[in-house]
Amino acid sequence: MNGFETVSAPESVSDVERDWRFADLVLHALIDPGLAGRYRRDPRAVLAGYGLHLAVDATPPALPAADARDLVVEDLDHGGTDVAFFTLCWVDEDVQHAVPAGR
């Protein structure tokens, strides 16, 4: 479903909540209300689609109640430029001689 390789199954719900694949699911659910609805109807099937499988007696974790407008996604794999040709560092005279507190 998401193109990621399935690795070892989590042992508990808290393991699922700490798994990067669950974070990926949360991100997509915040962006796609249809996915969030599918998760509410059948969370185990959606988790399985992300390579996450719970024990039969485990309760699937709830998706965080967040507004997608508060979501910021940064693409760290593709920067704006590959090479910085020119950089400049400006140091204020007062900051130049600052000493950390307690020294």
C-alpha positions in Angstrom: 0.0 0.0 0.0 2.7 2.5 1.0 5.7 1.0 -0.7 7.6 0.3 2.6 9.1 -3.0 3.6 7.4 -4.9 6.4 9.7 -5.5 9.4 9.1 -7.4 12.7 5.6 -7.1 14.1 5.1 -4.9 17.2 4.6 -6.6 20.5 2.1 -4.2 22.0 0.0 -1.1 21.2 2.7 1.2 22.6 5.2 -0.4 20.2 2.8 0.5 17.3 2.5 4.0 18.5 6.3 4.4 18.5 6.7 2.8 15.1 7.6 5.1 12.2 4.9 3.4 10.1 2.2 4.4 12.5 3.6 8.0 12.3 3.3 7.7 8.5 -0.3 6.5 8.9 -1.2 9.4 11.2 0.3 11.8 8.7 -1.7 10.4 5.9 -4.9 10.2 8.0 -4.6 13.9 8.8 -4.3 14.7 5.2 -6.8 12.2 3.9 -10.2 12.1 5.7 -11.1 9.0 3.8 -8.2 7.1 5.3 -9.1 8.4 8.8 -12.7 7.1 8.2 -11.4 3.7 7.1 -9.2 3.6 10.2 -12.2 4.3 12.4 -14.2 1.5 10.7 -11.5 -1.1 10.5 -8.2 -0.1 12.2 -6.6 -3.5 12.0 -7.0 -3.7 8.2 -5.5 -0.2 7.8 -2.6 -1.0 10.2 -2.0 -4.2 8.3 -1.8 -2.1 5.1 1.1 -0.2 6.7 2.8 -3.4 7.8 1.6 -3.2 11.4 -0.1 -6.2 13.1 -1.5 -6.3 16.6 -2.1 -9.2 18.9 -5.7 -10.5 18.7 -6.5 -9.1 22.2 -4.8 -5.7 21.7 -6.9 -2.6 21.1 -5.7 -0.5 18.2 -4.4 2.9 19.1 -6.6 5.9 18.4 -5.5 8.5 15.9 -4.6 11.8 17.4 -7.3 14.4 17.3 -5.5 17.1 15.4 -6.4 19.6 12.7 -4.6 19.0 9.5 -4.2 22.8 9.2 -1.8 22.6 12.2 0.3 20.0 10.3 3.7 21.0 8.8 5.4 18.4 6.5 9.0 19.1 5.6 10.7 17.2 2.8 14.2 16.7 4.2 15.2 14.5 1.3 15.1 17.3 -1.3 16.6 20.7 -0.2 16.2 23.9 -2.1 19.8 23.8 -3.3 22.5 21.1 -3.4 25.4 23.5 -3.0 25.8 26.7 -1.1 28.0 29.0 -3.2 28.2 31.9 -0.8 27.5 32.1 2.9 27.8 35.1 5.2 27.9 35.1 9.0 27.2 38.5 10.7 28.3 38.8 14.3 27.0 41.7 16.5 29.7 43.3 18.6 27.7 42.8 21.8 27.1 39.1 21.1 30.7 38.5 20.2 31.8 38.9 23.8 28.9 37.2 25.5 29.8 34.7 28.2 27.3 31.9 29.2 25.7 32.4 32.6 27.5 30.8 35.5 31.0 31.2 34.2 
